[in-house]
Amino acid sequence: MSHGNPPKASDRHKIQRYRIVPQIREFIKRGFAVIVPIRRGYGATGGDFAEDYGKCSNPFYTDAGLEAAKDIVATITFAAKIPYIKSNKILLVGQSAGGFASLAAASVNPPGMIGVVNFAGGRGGRPDTNPGEPCVPSRMATTIETYAKTIKVPVLWHYAENDKYIGPQYAKEWFAAFQKAGARGRLVIQPPFGKDGHRIFTSKDGISIWTKEFDNFIKEIGIN
C-alpha cells in the first residue's frame, strides 16, 4: 500500500508510517497481508527526494514515477521472502502519488503481481491554487500511455467527481490513454465525496464506498 505526496515539500519529512488502520483492516478481513513502505525522500528515511518531477510548467512525470516504482519493486522483493506471503498473488494499492507510483511499478512487471488498485492516482495536483487542475495534464496522459504499453495486469481506477487534485475530466483522459495503449482496467468516478473527493480512500467515511468496487475487482481477477 503506497502513500501519497503532500502538496508542500516541507511536509514530506512529516510523513510517518502509512498507518490508516481502518482501511488496512478492510484488506486484512479479506485475507490480505498489508505492507506499507515509506519511499525515499519521505519521513525519517532521509536521502534525496527520488520522485521529483521538476517544475509545474515542464514536469517530467515518467522518470519520477519510475523512481518511485523502484521502491515498490524493492518492497515486493522483500515481501516474497516472508513465509506467510503468497508471492504469486501480489496486489499493488496506492493513493494519489502512491497510485501513480503503483502504475509505474506495474509497467516493469514485478514477479507475482496480479493487479493494481489506483485510488485518485496522479501527480502535479494544486488543490490550494488550482483546484482540480494538475500541472500539464496532457504530459501525464503521455506518461500513462507509456506505462500502459507494458502493463499486463488489470487495474481498477477509482476517483471522485470533486477531487481537488485531479478533476474528473483528467481522470477520464488519463484512463483513455491507458486503454489506448492496450492495457486492461476499469474506471470508477464516484459522486462528490465530502469537501475533497481526493480523500475518499483515506477517510473513514469513504470505506463503505470504495470497498464495494474493490470487492468487485478482486472477484474479477480471481482472488475471491
Helices and strands as residue ranges (DSSP letters): G 9-14, H 21-29, G 43-45, H 61-79, E 90-95, H 97-107, E 113-119, H 137-148, E 155-160, H 168-180, E 185-190, G 197-199, G 204-206, H 207-220
